[in-house]
Amino acid sequence: MSLTIEHTEAEGTILDGTSRGDGSGDVVKALGWRWSRQITSWLIPRSRDVPPKRHLIARTADALRAAGFDVDVVVDATIDDRQDAEARRAERAQDRAQRLTAKADAAQQRADAHHDRAEQISHRFVQGQPILIGQHSQASAERDAERIRRSITASVEEQQRAHQARDSAAIAAAATDTRNTPTVVAGRIDRLGAQLRREERDLAHYDGRGADPDSVRRLAMVESIDFLRANIDHWQAVRDCQRPPPRRPRSDPMSRVAQAISHQRDQDALELHILRHLLDWWR
């Protein structure tokens, strides 16, 4: 059976060509792959919008070949436009918010149904009727009390699930705005810059040891560095647009005093000129 491990930045790393019961799932699951019901394929978690995980891809291909599969590896390490990548991230966040909102609504409906059921059963106890020990109604009353307890417990649990899903949905809906706030962007630039310097030092140390220039490790290091540089350029442009315009420099207090004195002198000279003109006229 022929399988294909394919990676693109937009889609992540996906395993194509599998079928139920062929044994490939057990192999890749042990290496950290996860089955996605949305795309009905095995994938590497958190492999979208990041460089290809070369080591894991190579290990997976070797393990599948050892299990008797023919494996093709197709890796496209092209770095997409970062604005397109951020748009994809925002779209996924909104989709997640919608799914969690639907999940919260379903949990709330189940909670209301359990609560209504408990209310309906409890009508026999509405006047505070106790369980009459030894009477013919004891067994049914105890069963109803247990059903009420189970329904109330189930209602509370579903209500908690609804609250958790709504909180998660609110976080997902606000993720894009939070991600683009000036403080978060500035912190991200600092973090990416530190990571870039660290990886550049690691690459220089790796090359200094005379290691194989065509090795998978070096290729992964170069791709990661290029990816970091592209992200830093993108977020630095975003940060530059967020900075407020420069403030007008404040004038020197002494210069303002000098201007006031000069203005007062001009006023005095004008008044003196008018006074002299009036005296000449009077004479």
C-alpha angles and dihedrals in degrees: 000000000000119000129184127211106201129182132189127158093240097047101028124216114328134177112221130190101041125135134195113281097009092119096240092109093062091051098051095037089060088056094053102267118143132211114240117207091193095062096019093229141102114261142175108252116245093008097128120101092009133094116276115275094236097181094052092045091052093046091049093050091049092048093049092048090050088054090056102264128131106232130195119192118207114179122178106190095179111141110232124218106283094226089057090049091051090048090054090049091051091049092051090049091053091047089051091049090052093048092049091047090053089047091051092049091051092049091048091052091052091048091052091048092052091047093050090049091052090049091051094050093046093061090093088061096044093113092048094263107177126216105270107224113221094013125118090250094057097092096047092044091052091048091050091048090052091048090051091050093050092046093049091047091049091047092053092048093050090046090055091050089051092052092048092049092049092050091049090047091053091050092049092048091052095041096097095048091046091048091056100046114122095244093050092045092050091049091048092053091052092048094047091047092053091048091049093052091048094050092046089054090049091051092049090049091048092051091045091061091060094244124169108289091207097050122127090241094056092045090052091049093051092048091049092050092049090049092051092050092051091051093047091052091050096048093042089057089049091049093049089056091050096054113102118241114270115273121244109258114255115247120245111264090224090054089053090052091050090050090051092050091048091050091050091051090052090051092050092049091051093050091048091051092051091048092052091049091052091049092051090050093049092052 
